[in-house]
Amino acid sequence: MVDDILRTPEAVRDAERWTAHNYHPLPVVISSAEGAWLTDVDGRRYLDCLAGYSALNFGHRHPQLIAAAHAQLDRLTLTSRAFIHDQFADFCRELAELCGKDLVLPMNTGAEAVETGIKVARKWGYQVKGVPAGRANIVVAEGNFHGRTTTIVSFSTDEDARADFGPYTPGFTVVPYGDLDALTAAIDENTVAVLLEPIQGEQGVVVPPEGYLPGVRQVCTDRNVLFIADEIQSGLGRTGATFACDHEGVVPDMYLLGKALGGGIVPVSAVAANSDVLGVLKPGQHGSTFGGNPLACAVAIEVVRLLATGDFQRRSAELGERLRAGLEGLLGKGLVAVRVRGLWAGLDIDPALMSGREACERLAERGVLAKDTHGSTIRLAPPLVITEEEIDLAVAKLAEVLAG
């Protein structure tokens, strides 16, 4: 206890008083963190099973990433892209090599990466494929979550994200996720890209049917359409591989990256593609003042180097099997479905028991933080530095919640 005074309620009230209510956070006020653990203003510790929606894949305050940030803060933080700084080339080269692509375009947020991908795909369609001006269309999936900008919510099927934000941007065709026949039928001569999450995170960690992603890759190749993989949540070690696409040996034309790329320290996103795709952009056509800034690049270089060892991917795969076994043991005991890929899980709770929000509130009371989505579904995405014992603790606390 801090000074024997509970500060959490007051801090929650202040946050609600001075902040637009675009989020409905759990009533927990965090003041410090390390590894997989968070500490609130009253000194209570929580096991983090959300990891900033996968932005904290390497845990809170990873020493290698913190050291890189401190060193760069003492030297240079921003130049804008009007000039070149000494961290830029290394970041772009090392990320391009990790992705197996020729070029990288750095941005800041995940939504900016998606917007960039859309712009590049349209320009490629007009300049390379020969689509008539103003006619380009992109095929997307139901249940998608690619961000909340006005263009992106135009093709969202989540009414909370979409309603009352029109008029909507045209140029998108929505098909059922996992349905290759529907996707194939939606592609026409003006289709420039298929934009998909290899695993739908916000929808509840929905893994597509086996063979779906290779099928998408093949139809995109056959029909001269770009395959854009939104790996902002699923990529960079989360699923037990560098990219979720790797599980089925699929290489998209364009990777959209973010979240974990900034190590939980600064917002960093990027688009990675070959020069025949990203090369359509010319100076003045797209950019960002802070995109690829020195501080962001210094941290992201270390993120890429952590991933280049393969250790975090292996750890995610191995510990993910332990998480799967624990969660599947709760099927029929309050859970009606479990979906796991690496250290990423979507859990459907029997709605007769409680909502996902209620489950997360009860978990928080027991010292575990998770996030609900869509009714009685919750997501678990702990930092990849979590231990076997901590996984067992999280499962045990969930079992307590389900048992009432």
KEKE-768754 format. One record per residue (C-alpha): residue in three letters; x, y, z. Coordinates in nm, 3 decimals, padded with zeros to 5 digits, always signed. Layout:
! residues N
 res       u       v       w
 ALA       X       Y       Z
...
! end
This chain:
! residues 404
 res       u       v       w
 MET +00.000 +00.000 +00.000
 VAL +00.130 +00.349 -00.081
 ASP +00.107 +00.579 +00.224
 ASP -00.180 +00.354 +00.342
 ILE -00.414 +00.544 +00.106
 LEU -00.590 +00.376 -00.185
 ARG -00.522 +00.606 -00.479
 THR -00.677 +00.398 -00.756
 PRO -01.039 +00.523 -00.726
 GLU -00.932 +00.889 -00.732
 ALA -00.705 +00.835 -01.033
 VAL -00.982 +00.653 -01.220
 ARG -01.225 +00.939 -01.153
 ASP -00.971 +01.196 -01.275
 ALA -00.911 +01.000 -01.595
 GLU -01.284 +00.981 -01.663
 ARG -01.329 +01.351 -01.587
 TRP -01.063 +01.481 -01.825
 THR -01.060 +01.225 -02.106
 ALA -01.293 +01.167 -02.400
 HIS -01.466 +00.835 -02.337
 ASN -01.339 +00.652 -02.643
 TYR -01.218 +00.363 -02.422
 HIS -01.372 +00.174 -02.133
 PRO -01.063 +00.064 -01.940
 LEU -01.059 -00.163 -01.639
 PRO -01.039 +00.042 -01.314
 VAL -00.667 -00.024 -01.269
 VAL -00.410 +00.258 -01.264
 ILE -00.061 +00.138 -01.354
 SER +00.246 +00.325 -01.234
 SER +00.537 +00.092 -01.319
 ALA +00.616 -00.233 -01.494
 GLU +00.891 -00.479 -01.571
 GLY +00.893 -00.797 -01.776
 ALA +00.548 -00.953 -01.763
 TRP +00.438 -00.767 -01.448
 LEU +00.260 -00.437 -01.385
 THR +00.232 -00.245 -01.055
 ASP -00.051 -00.005 -00.978
 VAL -00.048 +00.318 -00.779
 ASP -00.135 +00.124 -00.464
 GLY +00.155 -00.117 -00.504
 ARG -00.050 -00.415 -00.622
 ARG +00.109 -00.633 -00.891
 TYR -00.067 -00.777 -01.195
 LEU +00.039 -01.034 -01.452
 ASP +00.007 -00.867 -01.792
 CYS -00.180 -01.096 -02.033
 LEU -00.252 -00.830 -02.294
 ALA +00.096 -00.687 -02.364
 GLY -00.040 -00.366 -02.512
 TYR -00.227 -00.555 -02.785
 SER +00.109 -00.719 -02.875
 ALA +00.305 -00.393 -02.867
 LEU +00.495 -00.535 -02.568
 ASN +00.600 -00.870 -02.714
 PHE +00.941 -00.834 -02.546
 GLY +00.795 -00.737 -02.211
 HIS +00.797 -00.411 -02.024
 ARG +01.125 -00.222 -02.022
 HIS +01.334 -00.488 -02.196
 PRO +01.690 -00.388 -02.097
 GLN +01.831 -00.403 -02.452
 LEU +01.554 -00.180 -02.584
 ILE +01.566 +00.063 -02.292
 ALA +01.943 +00.096 -02.334
 ALA +01.902 +00.177 -02.703
 ALA +01.639 +00.440 -02.624
 HIS +01.850 +00.603 -02.352
 ALA +02.157 +00.616 -02.575
 GLN +01.964 +00.772 -02.862
 LEU +01.789 +01.026 -02.636
 ASP +02.132 +01.163 -02.548
 ARG +02.222 +01.211 -02.915
 LEU +01.935 +01.287 -03.154
 THR +01.557 +01.240 -03.153
 LEU +01.421 +01.399 -03.471
 THR +01.536 +01.535 -03.804
 SER +01.224 +01.477 -04.018
 ARG +01.270 +01.297 -04.349
 ALA +01.406 +01.622 -04.497
 PHE +01.745 +01.489 -04.387
 ILE +01.903 +01.149 -04.334
 HIS +02.009 +01.042 -03.985
 ASP +02.260 +00.777 -03.887
 GLN +02.006 +00.517 -03.762
 PHE +01.782 +00.520 -04.068
 ALA +01.969 +00.300 -04.316
 ASP +02.046 +00.030 -04.058
 PHE +01.683 +00.008 -03.952
 CYS +01.549 -00.011 -04.305
 ARG +01.810 -00.262 -04.419
 GLU +01.775 -00.494 -04.120
 LEU +01.395 -00.489 -04.126
 ALA +01.391 -00.549 -04.502
 GLU +01.621 -00.849 -04.450
 LEU +01.399 -00.986 -04.172
 CYS +01.100 -00.959 -04.406
 GLY +01.282 -01.086 -04.713
 LYS +01.186 -00.772 -04.905
 ASP +01.375 -00.503 -05.097
 LEU +01.235 -00.188 -04.938
 VAL +01.085 -00.051 -04.618
 LEU +00.871 +00.258 -04.568
 PRO +00.868 +00.362 -04.199
 MET +00.565 +00.525 -04.041
 ASN +00.441 +00.560 -03.682
 THR +00.113 +00.385 -03.603
 GLY -00.044 +00.068 -03.731
 ALA -00.329 +00.258 -03.893
 GLU -00.074 +00.470 -04.081
 ALA +00.087 +00.151 -04.212
 VAL -00.252 +00.031 -04.335
 GLU -00.329 +00.365 -04.499
 THR +00.013 +00.352 -04.663
 GLY -00.053 +00.002 -04.792
 ILE -00.386 +00.112 -04.940
 LYS -00.228 +00.411 -05.115
 VAL +00.061 +00.206 -05.252
 ALA -00.172 -00.068 -05.378
 ARG -00.393 +00.183 -05.559
 LYS -00.096 +00.360 -05.717
 TRP +00.053 +00.025 -05.820
 GLY -00.282 -00.068 -05.973
 TYR -00.294 +00.246 -06.185
 GLN +00.072 +00.264 -06.283
 VAL +00.166 -00.105 -06.313
 LYS -00.150 -00.310 -06.358
 GLY -00.322 -00.052 -06.574
 VAL -00.649 -00.013 -06.383
 PRO -00.851 +00.285 -06.514
 ALA -00.820 +00.599 -06.301
 GLY -01.049 +00.605 -06.000
 ARG -01.162 +00.243 -06.043
 ALA -00.924 +00.051 -05.812
 ASN -01.083 -00.178 -05.556
 ILE -00.945 -00.380 -05.266
 VAL -01.095 -00.702 -05.127
 VAL -01.114 -00.722 -04.747
 ALA -01.268 -00.961 -04.493
 GLU -01.564 -00.949 -04.258
 GLY -01.459 -00.914 -03.894
 ASN -01.148 -00.722 -03.994
 PHE -00.970 -00.476 -03.771
 HIS -00.711 -00.260 -03.945
 GLY -00.748 +00.062 -03.746
 ARG -00.996 +00.344 -03.697
 THR -00.919 +00.616 -03.952
 THR -01.205 +00.729 -04.173
 THR -01.088 +00.524 -04.471
 ILE -01.031 +00.211 -04.264
 VAL -01.364 +00.220 -04.080
 SER -01.530 +00.252 -04.421
 PHE -01.472 -00.121 -04.472
 SER -01.515 -00.231 -04.111
 THR -01.806 -00.461 -04.023
 ASP -01.792 -00.358 -03.656
 GLU -02.072 -00.105 -03.606
 ASP -01.905 +00.037 -03.293
 ALA -01.606 +00.133 -03.508
 ARG -01.807 +00.239 -03.813
 ALA -02.144 +00.388 -03.722
 ASP -02.190 +00.766 -03.759
 PHE -01.851 +00.825 -03.920
 GLY -01.971 +00.843 -04.279
 PRO -01.970 +00.934 -04.559
 TYR -01.756 +00.631 -04.622
 THR -01.464 +00.585 -04.858
 PRO -01.552 +00.368 -05.160
 GLY -01.327 +00.113 -05.326
 PHE -01.357 -00.190 -05.094
 THR -01.536 -00.523 -05.130
 VAL -01.605 -00.721 -04.811
 VAL -01.617 -01.103 -04.818
 PRO -01.645 -01.365 -04.540
 TYR -01.315 -01.438 -04.368
 GLY -01.177 -01.781 -04.448
 ASP -01.398 -01.828 -04.757
 LEU -01.159 -01.865 -05.051
 ASP -01.437 -01.911 -05.306
 ALA -01.604 -01.584 -05.203
 LEU -01.274 -01.401 -05.214
 THR -01.191 -01.538 -05.558
 ALA -01.534 -01.441 -05.691
 ALA -01.494 -01.085 -05.558
 ILE -01.177 -01.019 -05.758
 ASP -01.234 -00.842 -06.089
 GLU -01.022 -00.663 -06.347
 ASN -01.003 -00.352 -06.127
 THR -00.895 -00.532 -05.808
 VAL -00.551 -00.414 -05.701
 ALA -00.512 -00.595 -05.367
 VAL -00.645 -00.836 -05.111
 LEU -00.594 -00.700 -04.758
 LEU -00.617 -00.955 -04.477
 GLU -00.508 -01.028 -04.123
 PRO -00.350 -01.378 -04.128
 ILE -00.518 -01.417 -03.787
 GLN -00.800 -01.184 -03.688
 GLY -00.700 -01.047 -03.348
 GLU -00.977 -00.805 -03.251
 GLN -01.234 -01.058 -03.367
 GLY -01.109 -01.299 -03.100
 VAL -00.789 -01.457 -03.237
 VAL -00.969 -01.622 -03.528
 VAL -00.739 -01.857 -03.721
 PRO -00.847 -01.919 -04.082
 PRO -00.897 -02.273 -04.216
 GLU -00.584 -02.463 -04.315
 GLY -00.500 -02.391 -04.675
 TYR -00.681 -02.057 -04.686
 LEU -00.373 -01.834 -04.685
 PRO -00.190 -02.042 -04.950
 GLY -00.508 -02.026 -05.156
 VAL -00.519 -01.648 -05.123
 ARG -00.155 -01.630 -05.225
 GLN -00.219 -01.841 -05.535
 VAL -00.528 -01.654 -05.652
 CYS -00.352 -01.320 -05.605
 THR -00.062 -01.444 -05.816
 ASP -00.295 -01.584 -06.082
 ARG -00.503 -01.266 -06.106
 ASN -00.217 -01.013 -06.080
 VAL -00.338 -00.876 -05.745
 LEU -00.125 -00.774 -05.447
 PHE -00.158 -00.982 -05.130
 ILE -00.124 -00.744 -04.833
 ALA -00.079 -00.912 -04.495
 ASP -00.167 -00.700 -04.193
 GLU +00.077 -00.848 -03.941
 ILE +00.055 -00.552 -03.704
 GLN -00.074 -00.768 -03.418
 SER +00.010 -01.117 -03.541
 GLY +00.368 -01.053 -03.653
 LEU +00.709 -01.021 -03.489
 GLY +00.705 -01.340 -03.284
 ARG +00.355 -01.336 -03.138
 THR +00.234 -01.660 -03.299
 GLY +00.550 -01.868 -03.264
 ALA +00.695 -01.754 -03.597
 THR +00.830 -01.423 -03.722
 PHE +00.505 -01.372 -03.914
 ALA +00.173 -01.555 -03.887
 CYS +00.193 -01.616 -04.262
 ASP +00.503 -01.830 -04.199
 HIS +00.293 -02.109 -04.047
 GLU +00.169 -02.200 -04.394
 GLY +00.478 -02.098 -04.590
 VAL +00.305 -01.795 -04.741
 VAL +00.493 -01.482 -04.848
 PRO +00.269 -01.181 -04.916
 ASP +00.358 -00.901 -05.153
 MET +00.340 -00.650 -04.870
 TYR +00.379 -00.676 -04.492
 LEU +00.213 -00.417 -04.270
 LEU +00.397 -00.401 -03.936
 GLY +00.363 -00.205 -03.615
 LYS +00.299 -00.249 -03.242
 ALA +00.592 -00.471 -03.127
 LEU +00.824 -00.299 -03.376
 GLY +00.851 -00.010 -03.129
 GLY +00.932 -00.237 -02.837
 GLY +00.657 -00.083 -02.625
 ILE +00.863 +00.237 -02.605
 VAL +00.777 +00.446 -02.910
 PRO +00.519 +00.404 -03.190
 VAL +00.686 +00.251 -03.495
 SER +00.519 +00.102 -03.799
 ALA +00.639 +00.006 -04.144
 VAL +00.542 -00.128 -04.482
 ALA +00.780 -00.382 -04.634
 ALA +00.760 -00.484 -05.000
 ASN +00.976 -00.528 -05.306
 SER +01.084 -00.240 -05.528
 ASP +00.831 -00.326 -05.800
 VAL +00.559 -00.237 -05.546
 LEU +00.696 +00.027 -05.309
 GLY +00.895 +00.176 -05.594
 VAL +00.581 +00.340 -05.734
 LEU +00.608 +00.614 -05.470
 LYS +00.799 +00.929 -05.558
 PRO +00.909 +01.224 -05.339
 GLY +00.619 +01.432 -05.214
 GLN +00.355 +01.162 -05.266
 HIS +00.353 +01.017 -04.915
 GLY +00.532 +01.080 -04.589
 SER +00.533 +01.157 -04.217
 THR +00.724 +01.408 -04.007
 PHE +00.799 +01.153 -03.736
 GLY +00.808 +00.840 -03.955
 GLY +01.149 +00.676 -03.927
 ASN +01.275 +00.923 -03.666
 PRO +01.611 +00.852 -03.497
 LEU +01.466 +00.743 -03.161
 ALA +01.215 +00.511 -03.327
 CYS +01.481 +00.362 -03.553
 ALA +01.728 +00.306 -03.268
 VAL +01.470 +00.109 -03.070
 ALA +01.335 -00.078 -03.373
 ILE +01.685 -00.186 -03.480
 GLU +01.720 -00.366 -03.147
 VAL +01.373 -00.519 -03.189
 VAL +01.475 -00.660 -03.527
 ARG +01.799 -00.793 -03.380
 LEU +01.610 -00.968 -03.099
 LEU +01.390 -01.134 -03.359
 ALA +01.682 -01.222 -03.585
 THR +01.806 -01.474 -03.326
 GLY +01.480 -01.670 -03.349
 ASP +01.475 -01.713 -02.971
 PHE +01.151 -01.525 -02.914
 GLN +00.973 -01.710 -03.192
 ARG +01.077 -02.047 -03.046
 ARG +00.979 -01.936 -02.698
 SER +00.635 -01.827 -02.818
 ALA +00.579 -02.159 -02.995
 GLU +00.689 -02.371 -02.699
 LEU +00.510 -02.174 -02.428
 GLY +00.206 -02.145 -02.652
 GLU +00.164 -02.522 -02.634
 ARG +00.163 -02.503 -02.256
 LEU -00.096 -02.226 -02.270
 ARG -00.307 -02.430 -02.513
 ALA -00.300 -02.737 -02.288
 GLY -00.403 -02.535 -01.985
 LEU -00.688 -02.357 -02.161
 GLU -00.819 -02.668 -02.333
 GLY -00.843 -02.825 -01.989
 LEU -01.110 -02.564 -01.912
 LEU -01.333 -02.658 -02.206
 GLY -01.668 -02.765 -02.065
 LYS -01.580 -02.593 -01.739
 GLY -01.692 -02.248 -01.846
 LEU -01.511 -02.222 -02.178
 VAL -01.696 -02.326 -02.492
 ALA -01.415 -02.264 -02.743
 VAL -01.040 -02.200 -02.739
 ARG -00.822 -02.074 -03.027
 VAL -00.446 -02.060 -02.975
 ARG -00.156 -01.977 -03.204
 GLY +00.171 -01.928 -03.018
 LEU +00.122 -01.698 -02.718
 TRP -00.205 -01.563 -02.852
 ALA -00.540 -01.703 -02.746
 GLY -00.907 -01.627 -02.797
 LEU -01.143 -01.776 -02.539
 ASP -01.520 -01.799 -02.570
 ILE -01.688 -01.809 -02.230
 ASP -02.030 -01.965 -02.185
 PRO -02.247 -01.651 -02.210
 ALA -02.478 -01.794 -01.946
 LEU -02.193 -01.757 -01.697
 MET -02.073 -01.401 -01.764
 SER -01.965 -01.153 -02.027
 GLY -01.606 -01.110 -02.137
 ARG -01.594 -00.779 -01.952
 GLU -01.709 -00.943 -01.629
 ALA -01.447 -01.215 -01.671
 CYS -01.172 -00.956 -01.717
 GLU -01.289 -00.762 -01.411
 ARG -01.278 -01.078 -01.201
 LEU -00.937 -01.169 -01.338
 ALA -00.810 -00.823 -01.245
 GLU -00.932 -00.876 -00.890
 ARG -00.711 -01.186 -00.887
 GLY -00.407 -01.006 -01.027
 VAL -00.429 -01.094 -01.399
 LEU -00.500 -00.836 -01.671
 ALA -00.667 -00.939 -01.997
 LYS -00.904 -00.779 -02.249
 ASP -01.253 -00.871 -02.361
 THR -01.385 -00.839 -02.714
 HIS -01.724 -00.907 -02.869
 GLY -01.953 -01.027 -02.592
 SER -01.824 -01.327 -02.403
 THR -01.485 -01.354 -02.576
 ILE -01.157 -01.256 -02.413
 ARG -00.805 -01.245 -02.551
 LEU -00.480 -01.348 -02.390
 ALA -00.155 -01.213 -02.535
 PRO +00.113 -01.215 -02.265
 PRO +00.462 -01.081 -02.329
 LEU +00.688 -01.343 -02.484
 VAL +00.911 -01.322 -02.175
 ILE +00.641 -01.486 -01.961
 THR +00.750 -01.803 -01.780
 GLU +00.588 -02.146 -01.757
 GLU +00.495 -02.078 -01.396
 GLU +00.331 -01.748 -01.490
 ILE +00.130 -01.916 -01.766
 ASP +00.010 -02.173 -01.515
 LEU -00.082 -01.891 -01.276
 ALA -00.290 -01.715 -01.541
 VAL -00.474 -02.038 -01.629
 ALA -00.535 -02.113 -01.261
 LYS -00.681 -01.767 -01.201
 LEU -00.905 -01.806 -01.506
 ALA -01.024 -02.140 -01.369
 GLU -01.113 -01.969 -01.043
 VAL -01.314 -01.703 -01.229
 LEU -01.503 -01.963 -01.433
 ALA -01.578 -02.170 -01.123
 GLY -01.740 -01.862 -00.964
! end
